[in-house]
């Protein structure tokens, strides 16, 4: 029984599919909130929620190690939300997202 428990505990790290996501934000007077998701092993996504009275023009930069960064530009209308995703060629180990938003 002890061997069985030891094997199960040893396999526990293999079941973790999530990867860490770091977000660096630069919000110039925009009331914006975000939620990140580890959608798949090679896909990262972020949901942008605009709580302000004006629309926001955002540039989202996804970085995954040595691969070329993926840039997405999106307009988030006032009091609405938008989903932004990026697919990479390799499995994501750590995803870094830079969020730069300005009022429109």
N, C-alpha and C positions, 0 to 999 in steps of 0.2 A: 504494500500500500504506500509506503514511504517513497519507493522508487517511482510509482505512478504519479504521485504528487510532485516529485522533483522534476519529472519529464514535462508535466503540464506547466509548471512554473518556468521552466527553461524555454518553452515554446511561446510564452506570453508575449515577449517583445516582437515576435514575428507577426502577430495579429494586428499590431498598431499600423494603420494605414495613413494616419494624419501626418501632415508635415507642418512645421512652424511657418507662420506668416507675419512678416514685419511690415508695418505701414508708416510711411513718412508723409505727413500731410502739410500742405501750405494752403490755407483757406483765407483768402483776402476779403474779409467782410461778408462771407457767405455762411449762412446757418445750415451747415451740411453735416450729416452723420453717415457712418459707413458700417457695414458688416461684411466680414470676409468669410469665404467658404473654400474648403479643399474639396472641390467637386469630384476630381478623379486624380489618379496618380500623375497625370501629365496636364491637367487642366486646373487653373486657378480662377476664382471669380470674386467680385466685390459688388455689393449692392450699395448704391449711393442714394440717400434720402435727403431731399431738400425741404427744410422746414421754414425757409424764408419766404418773403413776399416777392422776390425777384428770381428770375431764372439764373442758373449757374452754368458757365462754360468750363468743362473740366478736361484735363489731360491726365490720363492714367498710364503709368509706366510699370510694366511687369518685368521683373528680372529674376532669372533662374540660373545662377552660376555663369558658366562660360558661354552660354547661348546668347544670341543677339536679343536685346530687349524688345518687348512687344509694346507698342504705343497705341493707345486707344483714345480717341477724342469723342466726348459725348456732351450733349446739352441736357441738363436736368431741369425741367420746368418747375415753377414754384409749386410747393406742396405736393410734389410727386416723387417717384423713385425710378431709378434705372439700374439694370444689371449690366455689368461689364465683365467679359471673360477673355481669357487668353489660353491658347493651347501651345504646348511646347513639344519639341521632338524627343526630349529625354524625360525621364522620371524626375519629378520635382523633389529636391531634398530640402531646400529652404527657399521660400518665395518672398521676394522683397517688392513691395508696391510703393510707388511714389505718386501721391495725389496732389495735383495742383489745380485749384479752382478759383475762378474770378466771377464776379457778378456780370451779367450780360446787359 
